[in-house]
Amino acid sequence: MTEPPAEALLFDVPPPPTPVERLLHLADQYTQHNDALDLLLRTTAPSGPDTHADSALRLAADTQSAIKAIQGERLYESVELTETVMRLQQLAFLATASGDLRAGTARGLTALAPEAAVSCAVTLAAETRRRRWASAPVADQRLTAVQCDALAEIARGHVVAGSSLDREFTRSREPKVLMSTLRALEAKGLVERTANSAHAAYVGGPPQDRVRLTAAGITSLASVIELPPARPSAAPGTTPHPLPATAQATARSR
């Protein structure tokens, strides 16, 4: 069998994830961990610490790896960067501690971990872009402002999907992620649903589908996560003009 030339193999190797992408993936890992605990807590079988300890320890190790990746970037020290590393160290500590606790208590320790990981990703992306603008990733131009918001909410673990009476629906926090937006992102290959992986919407109900970022979705979100959203500009002629001096004086006297 003829082996391909070494030059061809080099082009088949995907680039390693950036530290920002690693943090977004870490947020997804914490969401999956929390979902598993939620489903476990709704079963009738008793559970001990060993049920989720391995998952918690893997999360702690992955969080430490993310910290090392950030430090490997050798960015100049800043308050924002220092606080980002400290927050991740706290997440690693909480994940480790949760491995020794029963599921109910453990769930509380990692409840806010997905949001914290995304928040760290936002700060790190802003710091990286500010210091290395020339090498910053190109923003995914396919995304609308609404879709950018939806990707961020999905990364935070805020979006689930389900169906009732043959109609699909989504559940999310503000800003709401509509089913039409979810379908558009699925068509782009940026998100996917993991069936029956999230807790039910009501007691005794069926599990819901967790909406998650794909690898392509993580890359796309990482390219826009710290940028201000591209909102529609005001229509021509709608910019308010300054009041005349007499009108300003009248307004102040009221």
HUJO-V92337 format. One record per residue. RES is the residue in one letter. SS is DSSP state (2 for helix, 1 for strand, 0 for the rest). PHI is phi as a letter, one per 40 degrees, with the letter a starting at -180 (999 if undefined). NEAR is the number of other ideal C-beta (glycine too) atoms within 10 Angstrom. Layout:
RES,SS,PHI,NEAR + RES,SS,PHI,NEAR
This chain:
M,0,999,2 + T,0,c,4 + E,0,c,7 + P,0,c,8 + P,0,c,8 + A,2,d,7 + E,2,c,7 + A,2,c,9 + L,2,c,10 + L,2,c,8 + F,2,c,7 + D,2,c,7 + V,0,c,7 + P,0,c,7 + P,0,c,7 + P,0,c,9 + P,0,c,17 + T,0,c,20 + P,2,d,23 + V,2,c,30 + E,2,c,22 + R,2,c,24 + L,2,c,31 + L,2,c,28 + H,2,c,19 + L,2,c,24 + A,2,d,26 + D,2,c,22 + Q,2,c,18 + Y,2,c,25 + T,2,c,28 + Q,2,c,19 + H,2,c,22 + N,2,c,21 + D,2,c,20 + A,2,c,17 + L,2,c,24 + D,2,c,16 + L,2,c,16 + L,2,c,17 + L,2,c,14 + R,0,c,12 + T,0,c,9 + T,0,c,4 + A,0,c,6 + P,0,c,8 + S,0,b,15 + G,0,b,10 + P,0,d,15 + D,2,c,9 + T,2,c,16 + H,2,b,23 + A,2,c,16 + D,2,c,10 + S,2,c,20 + A,2,c,23 + L,2,c,14 + R,2,c,14 + L,2,c,25 + A,2,c,19 + A,2,c,13 + D,2,c,18 + T,2,c,26 + Q,2,c,16 + S,2,c,13 + A,2,c,25 + I,2,c,21 + K,2,c,10 + A,2,c,18 + I,2,c,22 + Q,2,c,12 + G,2,c,9 + E,0,c,15 + R,0,f,6 + L,0,c,16 + Y,0,c,8 + E,0,c,7 + S,0,a,13 + V,2,c,7 + E,2,c,13 + L,2,c,19 + T,2,c,10 + E,2,c,12 + T,2,c,23 + V,2,c,15 + M,2,c,12 + R,2,c,14 + L,2,c,22 + Q,2,c,13 + Q,2,c,13 + L,2,c,27 + A,2,c,19 + F,2,c,13 + L,2,c,21 + A,2,c,26 + T,2,c,18 + A,2,c,15 + S,2,c,27 + G,0,c,19 + D,0,c,12 + L,0,b,17 + R,0,c,15 + A,2,d,20 + G,2,c,11 + T,2,c,12 + A,2,c,28 + R,2,d,19 + G,2,c,12 + L,2,c,18 + T,0,b,23 + A,0,d,15 + L,0,c,16 + A,2,c,26 + P,2,d,24 + E,2,c,16 + A,2,c,22 + A,2,c,28 + V,2,c,25 + S,2,c,16 + C,2,c,28 + A,2,c,29 + V,2,c,18 + T,2,c,20 + L,2,c,28 + A,2,c,25 + A,2,c,15 + E,2,c,20 + T,2,c,22 + R,2,c,16 + R,2,c,14 + R,2,c,14 + R,0,b,11 + W,2,d,8 + A,2,c,4 + S,2,b,8 + A,0,c,15 + P,0,c,17 + V,0,c,7 + A,0,c,14 + D,0,c,19 + Q,0,c,8 + R,0,c,10 + L,0,c,22 + T,0,c,13 + A,2,c,14 + V,2,c,16 + Q,2,c,23 + C,2,c,20 + D,2,c,17 + A,2,c,28 + L,2,c,27 + A,2,c,21 + E,2,c,20 + I,2,c,29 + A,2,c,29 + R,0,c,21 + G,0,g,25 + H,0,b,20 + V,0,b,27 + V,1,b,24 + A,1,b,23 + G,1,a,20 + S,1,a,11 + S,1,a,10 + L,0,f,5 + D,0,g,5 + R,1,b,8 + E,1,c,13 + F,1,a,15 + T,1,b,21 + R,1,b,15 + S,0,a,19 + R,0,c,10 + E,0,c,8 + P,0,c,14 + K,0,c,14 + V,0,b,27 + L,0,c,14 + M,2,c,12 + S,2,c,10 + T,2,c,23 + L,2,d,22 + R,2,c,14 + A,2,c,18 + L,2,c,23 + E,2,c,16 + A,2,c,9 + K,0,c,16 + G,0,g,12 + L,0,c,24 + V,1,b,28 + E,1,a,15 + R,1,b,20 + T,1,b,16 + A,1,c,11 + N,1,f,13 + S,1,b,19 + A,1,b,26 + H,0,c,18 + A,0,c,16 + A,0,c,14 + Y,0,a,7 + V,0,c,6 + G,0,g,6 + G,0,c,11 + P,0,c,12 + P,0,c,18 + Q,1,c,24 + D,1,c,20 + R,1,c,23 + V,1,c,27 + R,1,b,21 + L,1,c,24 + T,0,c,16 + A,2,d,13 + A,2,c,13 + G,2,c,23 + I,2,c,26 + T,2,c,19 + S,2,c,25 + L,2,c,27 + A,2,c,27 + S,2,c,21 + V,2,b,22 + I,0,c,26 + E,0,b,18 + L,0,c,13 + P,0,c,7 + P,0,c,13 + A,0,c,13 + R,0,c,7 + P,0,c,7 + S,0,c,7 + A,0,c,9 + A,0,c,7 + P,0,d,6 + G,0,g,5 + T,0,c,7 + T,0,c,7 + P,0,c,6 + H,0,c,5 + P,0,c,7 + L,0,c,11 + P,0,d,9 + A,2,d,8 + T,2,c,8 + A,2,c,10 + Q,2,c,11 + A,2,c,10 + T,2,c,11 + A,2,c,9 + R,2,c,7 + S,2,c,6 + R,0,c,4
